Structure formats: C-alpha cells, structure tokens
C-alpha cells in the first residue's frame, strides 16, 4: 500500500482516496461506474458505507484478475479519474 498527499491538500482527501480505492477493488470496476449507477438507484450506496462511489477509483488488472486498485482525491472528481487512469497506464 502506498499513500501520498500533496502539501495543503485537505486531510479528508486521505480517507476519500482510500475509500475510492476500496470501492474499485471490492466491486472490481471503476468508481465512476458506481457513481453513474447511483443516479438511477439512489439506495445503492447503502450497500457498503466504507467505499466512495464517486469517480477517482480504478481497479488494477493483470490477466483479467484484480490485483490492486488506485484511489485519487483532492481535485474535481473528473480530474481524480484522469489522474487514476494515468497511474494505471504507468503501471502497464
């Protein structure tokens, strides 16, 4: 596990990033997918309160198996998603 926080980033972003990573890992999909589901099924977040179902979490896949995940928080969620995607790309 690796956690990095830039100076002056809100402390809440630590938990949010970890929970985005957990969501991507546990559900084996992008947290953006879950964010989109919530718009159609508002009760969906009650399934697990320890995951953040908002863009910025991505699973790490190897041979179609989830081997880890990345969670990013600290800017707009759409930008968190772009940063997470860059992290996944860098690991390929």
C-alpha positions in Angstrom: 0.0 0.0 0.0 1.2 3.4 -0.9 -0.4 6.7 0.2 0.9 10.1 -0.9 -0.6 13.5 0.0 0.5 16.8 -1.6 1.1 19.7 0.8 -2.1 21.7 1.5 -4.5 19.1 0.2 -7.4 18.7 2.6 -7.0 15.9 5.1 -10.4 14.5 4.2 -8.9 13.5 0.8 -6.9 10.8 2.5 -10.0 8.8 3.6 -11.8 9.6 0.3 -8.9 8.3 -1.8 -8.6 5.2 0.3 -12.3 4.6 0.1 -12.3 5.1 -3.7 -9.6 2.5 -3.9 -11.6 0.1 -1.8 -14.6 0.6 -4.0 -12.7 -0.2 -7.1 -11.2 -3.2 -5.5 -14.3 -4.6 -3.9 -16.6 -4.0 -6.9 -13.9 -4.8 -9.5 -14.8 -1.7 -11.6 -14.3 2.0 -11.8 -15.9 4.0 -9.1 -17.3 6.2 -12.0 -19.4 3.2 -13.0 -20.8 3.1 -9.4 -21.4 6.9 -9.5 -23.4 6.5 -12.6 -25.5 3.7 -11.0 -26.3 5.9 -8.1 -28.1 8.3 -10.3 -30.5 5.5 -11.2 -30.5 3.6 -7.9 -30.1 6.1 -5.0 -30.1 3.3 -2.4 -27.0 1.7 -3.9 -24.5 3.5 -1.6 -26.1 1.8 1.5 -24.5 -1.5 0.4 -21.1 -0.5 1.8 -20.5 2.7 3.6 -16.7 2.3 3.6 -16.4 2.8 -0.1 -16.6 6.1 -2.0 -18.7 5.7 -5.1 -17.5 8.7 -7.0 -15.0 9.0 -9.8 -11.4 8.5 -8.9 -11.0 4.8 -8.1 -9.8 2.2 -10.6 -9.0 -1.5 -10.2 -5.6 -2.7 -11.3 -5.9 -5.7 -13.5 -3.5 -8.4 -14.6 -4.6 -11.2 -16.8 -8.2 -10.2 -16.2 -7.7 -10.5 -12.4 -8.0 -7.6 -10.0 -4.6 -7.4 -8.2 -5.0 -4.0 -6.6 -6.5 -0.6 -7.0 -5.8 3.1 -7.2 -7.8 5.9 -5.5 -7.3 9.6 -6.1 -8.9 12.5 -4.3 -8.1 16.2 -4.0 -9.3 17.9 -7.1 -12.6 17.6 -9.1 -13.7 14.0 -9.3 -13.4 14.0 -13.1 -9.8 15.1 -12.7 -9.3 12.5 -9.9 -10.4 9.9 -12.5 -7.9 11.2 -15.1 -5.0 11.0 -12.5 -6.0 7.5 -11.5 -6.1 6.4 -15.2 -2.6 7.9 -15.6 -1.5 5.8 -12.7 -2.9 2.6 -14.2 -1.3 3.4 -17.5 2.1 4.0 -15.8 1.9 0.5 -14.3 1.4 -1.2 -17.6 
